[in-house]
Amino acid sequence: MCGVCGCGEGEARIEGKSVHKHHHHHHGEDGHSHSHGDGHTHHHEPMAEHSHAPGLTQSRMVQIEQDILAKNNQYANANRHYFAEHGLLALNFVSSPGSGKTSLLVRTIDELKDTLRFAVVEGDQQTTNDADRIRQTGAPAIQINTGKGCHLDGHMVGHAVEGLELEDGGVLFIENVGNLVCPASFDLGEAHKVVILSVTEGDDKPAKYPDMFHAADLMLINKIDLLPHVDFDIQKCIEHARSVNRSIKVLQISATSGEGLEQFYQWIKLAREMALTGHPAQLKKQAEGNNNVSRAAG
Amino acid sequence: MHEMSLCESIISVVEQQAKLNNFTEVKMVCLEVGQFSGVEMEALRFSFDCVTRGTCAENAELKIIETEAQAWCLPCANTVRVTHRYDACPKCGSHQLQVSGGDELKIKELEVN
């Protein structure tokens, strides 16, 4: 366990390399052993005998009152700070496996890459298949393999972002591990969680996995081109989602046929404007716009 | 199974505290876990036993204080108890509830030697 960064010898890998790569010093066993110097042991030998006698152990209470997720939240806040500094819109895509996350991201990047700069962090237990698919669009992508882990955390994403070429004012897609339970609890520093639910799943999923739908700002109902073939009630699904999250926004899309995607793109552009508000990259763009206007007028 | 990573976080906090407060053995870890914290208690207990092995909290008792979830009902202006996120207000039946408690996920205290 590292005292500075906090990362243990976990199984998470970023493109085959351990997450546990450090730019700082390790405070391992050496530092600890200092506190048990010779003088120390001698002084306390009589006490040690006492404490081994039955019934005489002097236990005490240590009040902590510390949030268990505090460490993750610290990493997430550091990420959020980084994103804000660079005017980046970070979106955390969550869903069960097979809902069409990667297909949606690939199509979105393909259709918007002339106007927006994208980068992608892919999370899966194993393989770099998804990052490979994203790279075919020309966008930089990095794969995190969580090993046995069931979710991405703030720490992994922070390290993954270090290895990506992110442009100021761009859009970062984080594709979480396919899982509707655990990723709900782990903030990555994103602006919004986007939950994807495909019509080949049950329309009561928001009620079955309320934490995730509660944590998300946008729900995308995907694969609506398959609606004629499946028993999926869109209205019921939206009602279920609203009952756990009254302010959730809902869009119906098909990443295959393209239906509804224009609205999703509009949402991304608006969210990006929000992320960019007051950032130098936006002010520069405005200034260029003004110059163009004045040149045209002149 | 994110309970495993939660337990790893717990151990890292405990080990940090062991250095700060000079203790070498933990007899009891007391957590406060809200109903809406997304934690499965059985999985948490199971993971705790696995993760504490070989640490100063090996064989420590895990005490969990489960806190009930509460919500504020906008239409009838009452604080009510809820058990699920999709619950309606037990008093007026409205779904316009704002959850106001039950997300807690905290290490409260440790009993140490």
Interface residues (C-beta under 8 A of the other chain):
Chain A: M1 G3 G6 G8 H32 S51 T57 Q58 S59 R60 M61 V62 Q63 I64 E65 Q66 D67 I68 L69 A70 K71 N72 G149 C150 H151 D153 V181 C182 A184 S185 F186 A207 P210 D211 H214 H240 R242 S243 V244 N245 R246
Chain B: M1 H2 S5 L6 E8 S9 I10 S12 V13 E15 Q16 Q17 K19 N21 F23 K27 L31 F36 S37 G38 H84 R85 Y86 H95 Q96 L105 K106 I107 K108 E109 L110 E111 V112 N113
